[in-house]
Amino acid sequence: MAFVVPDSDRSDRKKIINRLSGNPLFIVSNPCFEVWFLLHFGYSTHAFQNNDEVLRNLRKKLPGHKKSLDVSET
């Protein structure tokens, strides 16, 4: 079984999803994929209001993080 976690703040996520074959299980990351990164540093039940709030919290743990890594073509 394959799992796909498209970044919900990417405008081209439909293009990425359409390139996939088979029957993957889709998991929506909301408000953005970086929530997944942030949860690697500890448990949280915080309801993030937007992408900026997630990024502010993540950059406390990963100061150099940028939203420019494209992993869809690797």
CHARMM internal coordinates of N, CA and C (Angstrom, degrees):
IC EDIT
DIST 1 N 1 CA 1.4514
DIST 1 CA 1 C 1.5304
ANGL 1 N 1 CA 1 C 108.28
DIST 1 C 2 N 1.2950
ANGL 1 CA 1 C 2 N 114.89
DIHE 1 N 1 CA 1 C 2 N 138.90
DIST 2 N 2 CA 1.4672
ANGL 1 C 2 N 2 CA 120.81
DIHE 1 CA 1 C 2 N 2 CA 177.78
DIST 2 CA 2 C 1.5190
ANGL 2 N 2 CA 2 C 109.42
DIHE 1 C 2 N 2 CA 2 C -107.55
DIST 2 C 3 N 1.3205
ANGL 2 CA 2 C 3 N 115.45
DIHE 2 N 2 CA 2 C 3 N 144.08
DIST 3 N 3 CA 1.4563
ANGL 2 C 3 N 3 CA 121.68
DIHE 2 CA 2 C 3 N 3 CA 176.27
DIST 3 CA 3 C 1.5200
ANGL 3 N 3 CA 3 C 108.06
DIHE 2 C 3 N 3 CA 3 C -115.77
DIST 3 C 4 N 1.3149
ANGL 3 CA 3 C 4 N 116.88
DIHE 3 N 3 CA 3 C 4 N 136.08
DIST 4 N 4 CA 1.4578
ANGL 3 C 4 N 4 CA 122.48
DIHE 3 CA 3 C 4 N 4 CA 179.17
DIST 4 CA 4 C 1.5285
ANGL 4 N 4 CA 4 C 107.56
DIHE 3 C 4 N 4 CA 4 C -124.48
DIST 4 C 5 N 1.3387
ANGL 4 CA 4 C 5 N 115.81
DIHE 4 N 4 CA 4 C 5 N 128.25
DIST 5 N 5 CA 1.4586
ANGL 4 C 5 N 5 CA 121.21
DIHE 4 CA 4 C 5 N 5 CA 178.60
DIST 5 CA 5 C 1.5278
ANGL 5 N 5 CA 5 C 107.61
DIHE 4 C 5 N 5 CA 5 C -120.31
DIST 5 C 6 N 1.3453
ANGL 5 CA 5 C 6 N 117.35
DIHE 5 N 5 CA 5 C 6 N 84.23
DIST 6 N 6 CA 1.4621
ANGL 5 C 6 N 6 CA 118.60
DIHE 5 CA 5 C 6 N 6 CA 178.65
DIST 6 CA 6 C 1.5245
ANGL 6 N 6 CA 6 C 110.55
DIHE 5 C 6 N 6 CA 6 C -70.61
DIST 6 C 7 N 1.3017
ANGL 6 CA 6 C 7 N 115.60
DIHE 6 N 6 CA 6 C 7 N 142.03
DIST 7 N 7 CA 1.4618
ANGL 6 C 7 N 7 CA 120.79
DIHE 6 CA 6 C 7 N 7 CA 179.13
DIST 7 CA 7 C 1.5228
ANGL 7 N 7 CA 7 C 107.95
DIHE 6 C 7 N 7 CA 7 C -75.05
DIST 7 C 8 N 1.3172
ANGL 7 CA 7 C 8 N 116.72
DIHE 7 N 7 CA 7 C 8 N 117.00
DIST 8 N 8 CA 1.4677
ANGL 7 C 8 N 8 CA 119.98
DIHE 7 CA 7 C 8 N 8 CA -173.46
DIST 8 CA 8 C 1.5203
ANGL 8 N 8 CA 8 C 113.41
DIHE 7 C 8 N 8 CA 8 C -69.98
DIST 8 C 9 N 1.3339
ANGL 8 CA 8 C 9 N 118.18
DIHE 8 N 8 CA 8 C 9 N -10.42
DIST 9 N 9 CA 1.4616
ANGL 8 C 9 N 9 CA 118.29
DIHE 8 CA 8 C 9 N 9 CA 177.82
DIST 9 CA 9 C 1.5279
ANGL 9 N 9 CA 9 C 111.82
DIHE 8 C 9 N 9 CA 9 C -99.63
DIST 9 C 10 N 1.3315
ANGL 9 CA 9 C 10 N 117.91
DIHE 9 N 9 CA 9 C 10 N 9.74
DIST 10 N 10 CA 1.4668
ANGL 9 C 10 N 10 CA 121.57
DIHE 9 CA 9 C 10 N 10 CA 176.66
DIST 10 CA 10 C 1.5221
ANGL 10 N 10 CA 10 C 108.85
DIHE 9 C 10 N 10 CA 10 C -93.38
DIST 10 C 11 N 1.3110
ANGL 10 CA 10 C 11 N 116.24
DIHE 10 N 10 CA 10 C 11 N 130.89
DIST 11 N 11 CA 1.4645
ANGL 10 C 11 N 11 CA 120.08
DIHE 10 CA 10 C 11 N 11 CA -177.69
DIST 11 CA 11 C 1.5237
ANGL 11 N 11 CA 11 C 112.31
DIHE 10 C 11 N 11 CA 11 C -73.43
DIST 11 C 12 N 1.3312
ANGL 11 CA 11 C 12 N 118.31
DIHE 11 N 11 CA 11 C 12 N -20.91
DIST 12 N 12 CA 1.4561
ANGL 11 C 12 N 12 CA 120.97
DIHE 11 CA 11 C 12 N 12 CA -177.22
DIST 12 CA 12 C 1.5277
ANGL 12 N 12 CA 12 C 113.11
DIHE 11 C 12 N 12 CA 12 C -101.10
DIST 12 C 13 N 1.3296
ANGL 12 CA 12 C 13 N 118.62
DIHE 12 N 12 CA 12 C 13 N 21.49
DIST 13 N 13 CA 1.4522
ANGL 12 C 13 N 13 CA 120.28
DIHE 12 CA 12 C 13 N 13 CA -175.95
DIST 13 CA 13 C 1.5269
ANGL 13 N 13 CA 13 C 112.46
DIHE 12 C 13 N 13 CA 13 C -63.45
DIST 13 C 14 N 1.3394
ANGL 13 CA 13 C 14 N 118.68
DIHE 13 N 13 CA 13 C 14 N -32.29
DIST 14 N 14 CA 1.4634
ANGL 13 C 14 N 14 CA 120.12
DIHE 13 CA 13 C 14 N 14 CA 178.18
DIST 14 CA 14 C 1.5163
ANGL 14 N 14 CA 14 C 110.79
DIHE 13 C 14 N 14 CA 14 C -64.94
DIST 14 C 15 N 1.3251
ANGL 14 CA 14 C 15 N 117.50
DIHE 14 N 14 CA 14 C 15 N -37.88
DIST 15 N 15 CA 1.4579
ANGL 14 C 15 N 15 CA 121.44
DIHE 14 CA 14 C 15 N 15 CA 177.68
DIST 15 CA 15 C 1.5240
ANGL 15 N 15 CA 15 C 110.03
DIHE 14 C 15 N 15 CA 15 C -62.82
DIST 15 C 16 N 1.3115
ANGL 15 CA 15 C 16 N 116.68
DIHE 15 N 15 CA 15 C 16 N -41.50
DIST 16 N 16 CA 1.4629
ANGL 15 C 16 N 16 CA 121.28
DIHE 15 CA 15 C 16 N 16 CA 179.37
DIST 16 CA 16 C 1.5229
ANGL 16 N 16 CA 16 C 110.22
DIHE 15 C 16 N 16 CA 16 C -65.57
DIST 16 C 17 N 1.3243
ANGL 16 CA 16 C 17 N 117.26
DIHE 16 N 16 CA 16 C 17 N -45.07
DIST 17 N 17 CA 1.4599
ANGL 16 C 17 N 17 CA 121.82
DIHE 16 CA 16 C 17 N 17 CA -179.13
DIST 17 CA 17 C 1.5235
ANGL 17 N 17 CA 17 C 110.78
DIHE 16 C 17 N 17 CA 17 C -62.99
DIST 17 C 18 N 1.3353
ANGL 17 CA 17 C 18 N 118.05
DIHE 17 N 17 CA 17 C 18 N -39.76
DIST 18 N 18 CA 1.4568
ANGL 17 C 18 N 18 CA 121.82
DIHE 17 CA 17 C 18 N 18 CA -178.65
DIST 18 CA 18 C 1.5227
ANGL 18 N 18 CA 18 C 112.44
DIHE 17 C 18 N 18 CA 18 C -66.73
DIST 18 C 19 N 1.3335
ANGL 18 CA 18 C 19 N 118.34
DIHE 18 N 18 CA 18 C 19 N -21.85
DIST 19 N 19 CA 1.4642
ANGL 18 C 19 N 19 CA 121.90
DIHE 18 CA 18 C 19 N 19 CA 179.46
DIST 19 CA 19 C 1.5191
ANGL 19 N 19 CA 19 C 112.16
DIHE 18 C 19 N 19 CA 19 C -79.25
DIST 19 C 20 N 1.3056
ANGL 19 CA 19 C 20 N 118.17
DIHE 19 N 19 CA 19 C 20 N -11.41
DIST 20 N 20 CA 1.4571
ANGL 19 C 20 N 20 CA 122.02
DIHE 19 CA 19 C 20 N 20 CA -176.82
DIST 20 CA 20 C 1.5230
ANGL 20 N 20 CA 20 C 110.69
DIHE 19 C 20 N 20 CA 20 C -84.39
DIST 20 C 21 N 1.3272
ANGL 20 CA 20 C 21 N 115.73
DIHE 20 N 20 CA 20 C 21 N 147.27
DIST 21 N 21 CA 1.4620
ANGL 20 C 21 N 21 CA 119.99
DIHE 20 CA 20 C 21 N 21 CA 177.80
DIST 21 CA 21 C 1.5262
ANGL 21 N 21 CA 21 C 109.33
DIHE 20 C 21 N 21 CA 21 C -116.60
DIST 21 C 22 N 1.3096
ANGL 21 CA 21 C 22 N 116.57
DIHE 21 N 21 CA 21 C 22 N 168.58
DIST 22 N 22 CA 1.4585
ANGL 21 C 22 N 22 CA 120.69
DIHE 21 CA 21 C 22 N 22 CA 178.92
DIST 22 CA 22 C 1.5178
ANGL 22 N 22 CA 22 C 111.34
DIHE 21 C 22 N 22 CA 22 C 82.51
DIST 22 C 23 N 1.3047
ANGL 22 CA 22 C 23 N 114.77
DIHE 22 N 22 CA 22 C 23 N -155.12
DIST 23 N 23 CA 1.4590
ANGL 22 C 23 N 23 CA 121.27
DIHE 22 CA 22 C 23 N 23 CA -177.41
DIST 23 CA 23 C 1.5209
ANGL 23 N 23 CA 23 C 110.22
DIHE 22 C 23 N 23 CA 23 C -124.17
DIST 23 C 24 N 1.3194
ANGL 23 CA 23 C 24 N 117.50
DIHE 23 N 23 CA 23 C 24 N 68.90
DIST 24 N 24 CA 1.4653
ANGL 23 C 24 N 24 CA 117.58
DIHE 23 CA 23 C 24 N 24 CA 179.80
DIST 24 CA 24 C 1.5233
ANGL 24 N 24 CA 24 C 111.39
DIHE 23 C 24 N 24 CA 24 C -72.30
DIST 24 C 25 N 1.3242
ANGL 24 CA 24 C 25 N 115.93
DIHE 24 N 24 CA 24 C 25 N 155.39
DIST 25 N 25 CA 1.4561
ANGL 24 C 25 N 25 CA 122.40
DIHE 24 CA 24 C 25 N 25 CA 174.33
DIST 25 CA 25 C 1.5250
ANGL 25 N 25 CA 25 C 107.52
DIHE 24 C 25 N 25 CA 25 C -91.93
DIST 25 C 26 N 1.3176
ANGL 25 CA 25 C 26 N 116.67
DIHE 25 N 25 CA 25 C 26 N 122.02
DIST 26 N 26 CA 1.4553
ANGL 25 C 26 N 26 CA 121.10
DIHE 25 CA 25 C 26 N 26 CA -178.05
DIST 26 CA 26 C 1.5208
ANGL 26 N 26 CA 26 C 110.63
DIHE 25 C 26 N 26 CA 26 C -92.54
DIST 26 C 27 N 1.3152
ANGL 26 CA 26 C 27 N 115.14
DIHE 26 N 26 CA 26 C 27 N 132.51
DIST 27 N 27 CA 1.4549
ANGL 26 C 27 N 27 CA 122.56
DIHE 26 CA 26 C 27 N 27 CA 176.80
DIST 27 CA 27 C 1.5260
ANGL 27 N 27 CA 27 C 106.02
DIHE 26 C 27 N 27 CA 27 C -120.71
DIST 27 C 28 N 1.3072
ANGL 27 CA 27 C 28 N 117.40
DIHE 27 N 27 CA 27 C 28 N 119.46
DIST 28 N 28 CA 1.4594
ANGL 27 C 28 N 28 CA 120.71
DIHE 27 CA 27 C 28 N 28 CA -176.85
DIST 28 CA 28 C 1.5207
ANGL 28 N 28 CA 28 C 109.96
DIHE 27 C 28 N 28 CA 28 C -84.09
DIST 28 C 29 N 1.3184
ANGL 28 CA 28 C 29 N 115.48
DIHE 28 N 28 CA 28 C 29 N 128.62
DIST 29 N 29 CA 1.4636
ANGL 28 C 29 N 29 CA 120.28
DIHE 28 CA 28 C 29 N 29 CA 175.24
DIST 29 CA 29 C 1.5224
ANGL 29 N 29 CA 29 C 107.55
DIHE 28 C 29 N 29 CA 29 C -96.07
DIST 29 C 30 N 1.3014
ANGL 29 CA 29 C 30 N 115.64
DIHE 29 N 29 CA 29 C 30 N 120.30
DIST 30 N 30 CA 1.4529
ANGL 29 C 30 N 30 CA 118.25
DIHE 29 CA 29 C 30 N 30 CA -175.32
DIST 30 CA 30 C 1.5238
ANGL 30 N 30 CA 30 C 108.81
DIHE 29 C 30 N 30 CA 30 C -140.67
DIST 30 C 31 N 1.2902
ANGL 30 CA 30 C 31 N 122.03
DIHE 30 N 30 CA 30 C 31 N 124.96
DIST 31 N 31 CA 1.4555
ANGL 30 C 31 N 31 CA 125.56
DIHE 30 CA 30 C 31 N 31 CA 14.09
DIST 31 CA 31 C 1.5233
ANGL 31 N 31 CA 31 C 114.09
DIHE 30 C 31 N 31 CA 31 C -84.21
DIST 31 C 32 N 1.3525
ANGL 31 CA 31 C 32 N 118.92
DIHE 31 N 31 CA 31 C 32 N -16.72
DIST 32 N 32 CA 1.4564
ANGL 31 C 32 N 32 CA 119.55
DIHE 31 CA 31 C 32 N 32 CA 179.15
DIST 32 CA 32 C 1.5257
ANGL 32 N 32 CA 32 C 109.36
DIHE 31 C 32 N 32 CA 32 C -159.47
DIST 32 C 33 N 1.3120
ANGL 32 CA 32 C 33 N 115.64
DIHE 32 N 32 CA 32 C 33 N 165.18
DIST 33 N 33 CA 1.4577
ANGL 32 C 33 N 33 CA 122.52
DIHE 32 CA 32 C 33 N 33 CA -176.82
DIST 33 CA 33 C 1.5242
ANGL 33 N 33 CA 33 C 112.57
DIHE 32 C 33 N 33 CA 33 C -61.31
DIST 33 C 34 N 1.3104
ANGL 33 CA 33 C 34 N 117.70
DIHE 33 N 33 CA 33 C 34 N -27.25
DIST 34 N 34 CA 1.4599
ANGL 33 C 34 N 34 CA 121.68
DIHE 33 CA 33 C 34 N 34 CA -176.91
DIST 34 CA 34 C 1.5264
ANGL 34 N 34 CA 34 C 113.45
DIHE 33 C 34 N 34 CA 34 C -63.20
DIST 34 C 35 N 1.3245
ANGL 34 CA 34 C 35 N 118.05
DIHE 34 N 34 CA 34 C 35 N -17.30
DIST 35 N 35 CA 1.4634
ANGL 34 C 35 N 35 CA 120.48
DIHE 34 CA 34 C 35 N 35 CA 174.03
DIST 35 CA 35 C 1.5323
ANGL 35 N 35 CA 35 C 108.82
DIHE 34 C 35 N 35 CA 35 C -57.99
DIST 35 C 36 N 1.3229
ANGL 35 CA 35 C 36 N 116.38
DIHE 35 N 35 CA 35 C 36 N -40.63
DIST 36 N 36 CA 1.4643
ANGL 35 C 36 N 36 CA 121.35
DIHE 35 CA 35 C 36 N 36 CA 179.31
DIST 36 CA 36 C 1.5279
ANGL 36 N 36 CA 36 C 110.60
DIHE 35 C 36 N 36 CA 36 C -60.69
DIST 36 C 37 N 1.3257
ANGL 36 CA 36 C 37 N 117.27
DIHE 36 N 36 CA 36 C 37 N -44.21
DIST 37 N 37 CA 1.4658
ANGL 36 C 37 N 37 CA 120.74
DIHE 36 CA 36 C 37 N 37 CA 176.87
DIST 37 CA 37 C 1.5277
ANGL 37 N 37 CA 37 C 110.50
DIHE 36 C 37 N 37 CA 37 C -60.81
DIST 37 C 38 N 1.3148
ANGL 37 CA 37 C 38 N 116.09
DIHE 37 N 37 CA 37 C 38 N -46.21
DIST 38 N 38 CA 1.4588
ANGL 37 C 38 N 38 CA 121.46
DIHE 37 CA 37 C 38 N 38 CA -177.05
DIST 38 CA 38 C 1.5264
ANGL 38 N 38 CA 38 C 111.50
DIHE 37 C 38 N 38 CA 38 C -60.53
DIST 38 C 39 N 1.3154
ANGL 38 CA 38 C 39 N 117.51
DIHE 38 N 38 CA 38 C 39 N -37.71
DIST 39 N 39 CA 1.4626
ANGL 38 C 39 N 39 CA 121.07
DIHE 38 CA 38 C 39 N 39 CA -178.60
DIST 39 CA 39 C 1.5239
ANGL 39 N 39 CA 39 C 112.89
DIHE 38 C 39 N 39 CA 39 C -69.60
DIST 39 C 40 N 1.3203
ANGL 39 CA 39 C 40 N 118.25
DIHE 39 N 39 CA 39 C 40 N -13.18
DIST 40 N 40 CA 1.4625
ANGL 39 C 40 N 40 CA 120.32
DIHE 39 CA 39 C 40 N 40 CA 174.72
DIST 40 CA 40 C 1.5336
ANGL 40 N 40 CA 40 C 111.66
DIHE 39 C 40 N 40 CA 40 C -72.31
DIST 40 C 41 N 1.3208
ANGL 40 CA 40 C 41 N 116.35
DIHE 40 N 40 CA 40 C 41 N -15.66
DIST 41 N 41 CA 1.4683
ANGL 40 C 41 N 41 CA 120.65
DIHE 40 CA 40 C 41 N 41 CA -179.64
DIST 41 CA 41 C 1.5218
ANGL 41 N 41 CA 41 C 112.61
DIHE 40 C 41 N 41 CA 41 C -95.26
DIST 41 C 42 N 1.3193
ANGL 41 CA 41 C 42 N 117.55
DIHE 41 N 41 CA 41 C 42 N -9.07
DIST 42 N 42 CA 1.4558
ANGL 41 C 42 N 42 CA 119.85
DIHE 41 CA 41 C 42 N 42 CA 178.16
DIST 42 CA 42 C 1.5185
ANGL 42 N 42 CA 42 C 112.30
DIHE 41 C 42 N 42 CA 42 C 161.31
DIST 42 C 43 N 1.3023
ANGL 42 CA 42 C 43 N 115.44
DIHE 42 N 42 CA 42 C 43 N 160.89
DIST 43 N 43 CA 1.4589
ANGL 42 C 43 N 43 CA 122.93
DIHE 42 CA 42 C 43 N 43 CA 179.06
DIST 43 CA 43 C 1.5258
ANGL 43 N 43 CA 43 C 110.15
DIHE 42 C 43 N 43 CA 43 C -70.74
DIST 43 C 44 N 1.3275
ANGL 43 CA 43 C 44 N 115.78
DIHE 43 N 43 CA 43 C 44 N 142.18
DIST 44 N 44 CA 1.4610
ANGL 43 C 44 N 44 CA 119.87
DIHE 43 CA 43 C 44 N 44 CA 177.66
DIST 44 CA 44 C 1.5187
ANGL 44 N 44 CA 44 C 110.28
DIHE 43 C 44 N 44 CA 44 C -151.47
DIST 44 C 45 N 1.3149
ANGL 44 CA 44 C 45 N 115.86
DIHE 44 N 44 CA 44 C 45 N 142.89
DIST 45 N 45 CA 1.4664
ANGL 44 C 45 N 45 CA 121.47
DIHE 44 CA 44 C 45 N 45 CA 172.20
DIST 45 CA 45 C 1.5284
ANGL 45 N 45 CA 45 C 109.93
DIHE 44 C 45 N 45 CA 45 C -113.60
DIST 45 C 46 N 1.3192
ANGL 45 CA 45 C 46 N 115.72
DIHE 45 N 45 CA 45 C 46 N 12.01
DIST 46 N 46 CA 1.4585
ANGL 45 C 46 N 46 CA 120.83
DIHE 45 CA 45 C 46 N 46 CA -177.21
DIST 46 CA 46 C 1.5330
ANGL 46 N 46 CA 46 C 110.55
DIHE 45 C 46 N 46 CA 46 C -63.43
DIST 46 C 47 N 1.3068
ANGL 46 CA 46 C 47 N 117.23
DIHE 46 N 46 CA 46 C 47 N 133.77
DIST 47 N 47 CA 1.4655
ANGL 46 C 47 N 47 CA 122.49
DIHE 46 CA 46 C 47 N 47 CA 176.86
DIST 47 CA 47 C 1.5283
ANGL 47 N 47 CA 47 C 108.02
DIHE 46 C 47 N 47 CA 47 C -93.68
DIST 47 C 48 N 1.3104
ANGL 47 CA 47 C 48 N 116.39
DIHE 47 N 47 CA 47 C 48 N 98.28
DIST 48 N 48 CA 1.4550
ANGL 47 C 48 N 48 CA 120.70
DIHE 47 CA 47 C 48 N 48 CA -179.69
DIST 48 CA 48 C 1.5178
ANGL 48 N 48 CA 48 C 110.30
DIHE 47 C 48 N 48 CA 48 C -69.35
DIST 48 C 49 N 1.3068
ANGL 48 CA 48 C 49 N 116.00
DIHE 48 N 48 CA 48 C 49 N 136.58
DIST 49 N 49 CA 1.4634
ANGL 48 C 49 N 49 CA 121.49
DIHE 48 CA 48 C 49 N 49 CA -176.18
DIST 49 CA 49 C 1.5232
ANGL 49 N 49 CA 49 C 113.31
DIHE 48 C 49 N 49 CA 49 C -83.56
DIST 49 C 50 N 1.3438
ANGL 49 CA 49 C 50 N 116.64
DIHE 49 N 49 CA 49 C 50 N -28.47
DIST 50 N 50 CA 1.4654
ANGL 49 C 50 N 50 CA 119.55
DIHE 49 CA 49 C 50 N 50 CA -177.95
DIST 50 CA 50 C 1.5248
ANGL 50 N 50 CA 50 C 110.06
DIHE 49 C 50 N 50 CA 50 C -163.31
DIST 50 C 51 N 1.3340
ANGL 50 CA 50 C 51 N 115.34
DIHE 50 N 50 CA 50 C 51 N 175.33
DIST 51 N 51 CA 1.4635
ANGL 50 C 51 N 51 CA 121.37
DIHE 50 CA 50 C 51 N 51 CA -178.61
DIST 51 CA 51 C 1.5185
ANGL 51 N 51 CA 51 C 112.13
DIHE 50 C 51 N 51 CA 51 C -60.99
DIST 51 C 52 N 1.3156
ANGL 51 CA 51 C 52 N 117.20
DIHE 51 N 51 CA 51 C 52 N -40.55
DIST 52 N 52 CA 1.4668
ANGL 51 C 52 N 52 CA 120.64
DIHE 51 CA 51 C 52 N 52 CA -177.25
DIST 52 CA 52 C 1.5262
ANGL 52 N 52 CA 52 C 111.93
DIHE 51 C 52 N 52 CA 52 C -60.32
DIST 52 C 53 N 1.3163
ANGL 52 CA 52 C 53 N 116.55
DIHE 52 N 52 CA 52 C 53 N -38.86
DIST 53 N 53 CA 1.4593
ANGL 52 C 53 N 53 CA 120.19
DIHE 52 CA 52 C 53 N 53 CA 179.64
DIST 53 CA 53 C 1.5312
ANGL 53 N 53 CA 53 C 110.66
DIHE 52 C 53 N 53 CA 53 C -65.76
DIST 53 C 54 N 1.3206
ANGL 53 CA 53 C 54 N 116.78
DIHE 53 N 53 CA 53 C 54 N -41.14
DIST 54 N 54 CA 1.4582
ANGL 53 C 54 N 54 CA 120.67
DIHE 53 CA 53 C 54 N 54 CA 177.58
DIST 54 CA 54 C 1.5237
ANGL 54 N 54 CA 54 C 109.85
DIHE 53 C 54 N 54 CA 54 C -62.98
DIST 54 C 55 N 1.3265
ANGL 54 CA 54 C 55 N 116.72
DIHE 54 N 54 CA 54 C 55 N -47.00
DIST 55 N 55 CA 1.4682
ANGL 54 C 55 N 55 CA 120.47
DIHE 54 CA 54 C 55 N 55 CA -178.07
DIST 55 CA 55 C 1.5202
ANGL 55 N 55 CA 55 C 112.00
DIHE 54 C 55 N 55 CA 55 C -62.87
DIST 55 C 56 N 1.3269
ANGL 55 CA 55 C 56 N 118.38
DIHE 55 N 55 CA 55 C 56 N -39.52
DIST 56 N 56 CA 1.4681
ANGL 55 C 56 N 56 CA 120.84
DIHE 55 CA 55 C 56 N 56 CA 177.25
DIST 56 CA 56 C 1.5273
ANGL 56 N 56 CA 56 C 110.75
DIHE 55 C 56 N 56 CA 56 C -59.14
DIST 56 C 57 N 1.3285
ANGL 56 CA 56 C 57 N 116.29
DIHE 56 N 56 CA 56 C 57 N -44.18
DIST 57 N 57 CA 1.4672
ANGL 56 C 57 N 57 CA 120.47
DIHE 56 CA 56 C 57 N 57 CA -179.85
DIST 57 CA 57 C 1.5202
ANGL 57 N 57 CA 57 C 111.84
DIHE 56 C 57 N 57 CA 57 C -69.22
DIST 57 C 58 N 1.3249
ANGL 57 CA 57 C 58 N 117.04
DIHE 57 N 57 CA 57 C 58 N -39.91
DIST 58 N 58 CA 1.4512
ANGL 57 C 58 N 58 CA 120.34
DIHE 57 CA 57 C 58 N 58 CA 179.80
DIST 58 CA 58 C 1.5227
ANGL 58 N 58 CA 58 C 111.32
DIHE 57 C 58 N 58 CA 58 C -66.72
DIST 58 C 59 N 1.3091
ANGL 58 CA 58 C 59 N 117.59
DIHE 58 N 58 CA 58 C 59 N -38.66
DIST 59 N 59 CA 1.4662
ANGL 58 C 59 N 59 CA 120.53
DIHE 58 CA 58 C 59 N 59 CA -178.55
DIST 59 CA 59 C 1.5323
ANGL 59 N 59 CA 59 C 112.62
DIHE 58 C 59 N 59 CA 59 C -69.12
DIST 59 C 60 N 1.3164
ANGL 59 CA 59 C 60 N 117.44
DIHE 59 N 59 CA 59 C 60 N -14.33
DIST 60 N 60 CA 1.4661
ANGL 59 C 60 N 60 CA 120.08
DIHE 59 CA 59 C 60 N 60 CA 171.59
DIST 60 CA 60 C 1.5252
ANGL 60 N 60 CA 60 C 109.68
DIHE 59 C 60 N 60 CA 60 C -71.04
DIST 60 C 61 N 1.3237
ANGL 60 CA 60 C 61 N 116.49
DIHE 60 N 60 CA 60 C 61 N -30.47
DIST 61 N 61 CA 1.4686
ANGL 60 C 61 N 61 CA 122.62
DIHE 60 CA 60 C 61 N 61 CA 179.50
DIST 61 CA 61 C 1.5298
ANGL 61 N 61 CA 61 C 111.73
DIHE 60 C 61 N 61 CA 61 C -93.13
DIST 61 C 62 N 1.3316
ANGL 61 CA 61 C 62 N 116.56
DIHE 61 N 61 CA 61 C 62 N -37.50
DIST 62 N 62 CA 1.4699
ANGL 61 C 62 N 62 CA 123.21
DIHE 61 CA 61 C 62 N 62 CA -179.74
DIST 62 CA 62 C 1.5267
ANGL 62 N 62 CA 62 C 108.66
DIHE 61 C 62 N 62 CA 62 C -126.03
DIST 62 C 63 N 1.3128
ANGL 62 CA 62 C 63 N 117.97
DIHE 62 N 62 CA 62 C 63 N 81.83
DIST 63 N 63 CA 1.4611
ANGL 62 C 63 N 63 CA 121.24
DIHE 62 CA 62 C 63 N 63 CA -172.87
DIST 63 CA 63 C 1.5326
ANGL 63 N 63 CA 63 C 115.35
DIHE 62 C 63 N 63 CA 63 C -55.27
DIST 63 C 64 N 1.3016
ANGL 63 CA 63 C 64 N 119.33
DIHE 63 N 63 CA 63 C 64 N -29.00
DIST 64 N 64 CA 1.4597
ANGL 63 C 64 N 64 CA 120.15
DIHE 63 CA 63 C 64 N 64 CA -177.18
DIST 64 CA 64 C 1.5151
ANGL 64 N 64 CA 64 C 115.04
DIHE 63 C 64 N 64 CA 64 C -95.03
DIST 64 C 65 N 1.3285
ANGL 64 CA 64 C 65 N 117.98
DIHE 64 N 64 CA 64 C 65 N 9.46
DIST 65 N 65 CA 1.4732
ANGL 64 C 65 N 65 CA 120.08
DIHE 64 CA 64 C 65 N 65 CA -175.31
DIST 65 CA 65 C 1.5217
ANGL 65 N 65 CA 65 C 111.91
DIHE 64 C 65 N 65 CA 65 C -64.02
DIST 65 C 66 N 1.3421
ANGL 65 CA 65 C 66 N 115.11
DIHE 65 N 65 CA 65 C 66 N 134.78
DIST 66 N 66 CA 1.4708
ANGL 65 C 66 N 66 CA 122.02
DIHE 65 CA 65 C 66 N 66 CA 175.27
DIST 66 CA 66 C 1.5169
ANGL 66 N 66 CA 66 C 108.45
DIHE 65 C 66 N 66 CA 66 C -130.67
DIST 66 C 67 N 1.3135
ANGL 66 CA 66 C 67 N 116.54
DIHE 66 N 66 CA 66 C 67 N 148.85
DIST 67 N 67 CA 1.4590
ANGL 66 C 67 N 67 CA 122.20
DIHE 66 CA 66 C 67 N 67 CA -179.70
DIST 67 CA 67 C 1.5267
ANGL 67 N 67 CA 67 C 111.70
DIHE 66 C 67 N 67 CA 67 C -87.40
DIST 67 C 68 N 1.3005
ANGL 67 CA 67 C 68 N 118.00
DIHE 67 N 67 CA 67 C 68 N 37.63
DIST 68 N 68 CA 1.4582
ANGL 67 C 68 N 68 CA 118.19
DIHE 67 CA 67 C 68 N 68 CA -175.31
DIST 68 CA 68 C 1.5224
ANGL 68 N 68 CA 68 C 113.81
DIHE 67 C 68 N 68 CA 68 C -113.64
DIST 68 C 69 N 1.3209
ANGL 68 CA 68 C 69 N 119.17
DIHE 68 N 68 CA 68 C 69 N 1.54
DIST 69 N 69 CA 1.4472
ANGL 68 C 69 N 69 CA 121.86
DIHE 68 CA 68 C 69 N 69 CA -178.69
DIST 69 CA 69 C 1.5195
ANGL 69 N 69 CA 69 C 109.54
DIHE 68 C 69 N 69 CA 69 C -78.43
DIST 69 C 70 N 1.3251
ANGL 69 CA 69 C 70 N 117.15
DIHE 69 N 69 CA 69 C 70 N 118.96
DIST 70 N 70 CA 1.4547
ANGL 69 C 70 N 70 CA 122.03
DIHE 69 CA 69 C 70 N 70 CA 179.15
DIST 70 CA 70 C 1.5194
ANGL 70 N 70 CA 70 C 108.23
DIHE 69 C 70 N 70 CA 70 C -99.68
DIST 70 C 71 N 1.3166
ANGL 70 CA 70 C 71 N 116.96
DIHE 70 N 70 CA 70 C 71 N 106.29
DIST 71 N 71 CA 1.4480
ANGL 70 C 71 N 71 CA 120.23
DIHE 70 CA 70 C 71 N 71 CA -179.50
DIST 71 CA 71 C 1.5332
ANGL 71 N 71 CA 71 C 111.76
DIHE 70 C 71 N 71 CA 71 C -99.07
DIST 71 C 72 N 1.3250
ANGL 71 CA 71 C 72 N 117.69
DIHE 71 N 71 CA 71 C 72 N 2.42
DIST 72 N 72 CA 1.4716
ANGL 71 C 72 N 72 CA 120.26
DIHE 71 CA 71 C 72 N 72 CA -177.13
DIST 72 CA 72 C 1.5183
ANGL 72 N 72 CA 72 C 112.79
DIHE 71 C 72 N 72 CA 72 C -74.05
DIST 72 C 73 N 1.3143
ANGL 72 CA 72 C 73 N 118.59
DIHE 72 N 72 CA 72 C 73 N -17.61
DIST 73 N 73 CA 1.4593
ANGL 72 C 73 N 73 CA 120.60
DIHE 72 CA 72 C 73 N 73 CA -176.45
DIST 73 CA 73 C 1.5147
ANGL 73 N 73 CA 73 C 112.19
DIHE 72 C 73 N 73 CA 73 C -112.22
DIST 73 C 74 N 1.3256
ANGL 73 CA 73 C 74 N 118.05
DIHE 73 N 73 CA 73 C 74 N 14.63
DIST 74 N 74 CA 1.4658
ANGL 73 C 74 N 74 CA 120.19
DIHE 73 CA 73 C 74 N 74 CA 179.19
DIST 74 CA 74 C 1.4973
ANGL 74 N 74 CA 74 C 111.55
DIHE 73 C 74 N 74 CA 74 C -96.51
END
COOR INIT
IC SEED 1 N 1 CA 1 C
IC BUILD
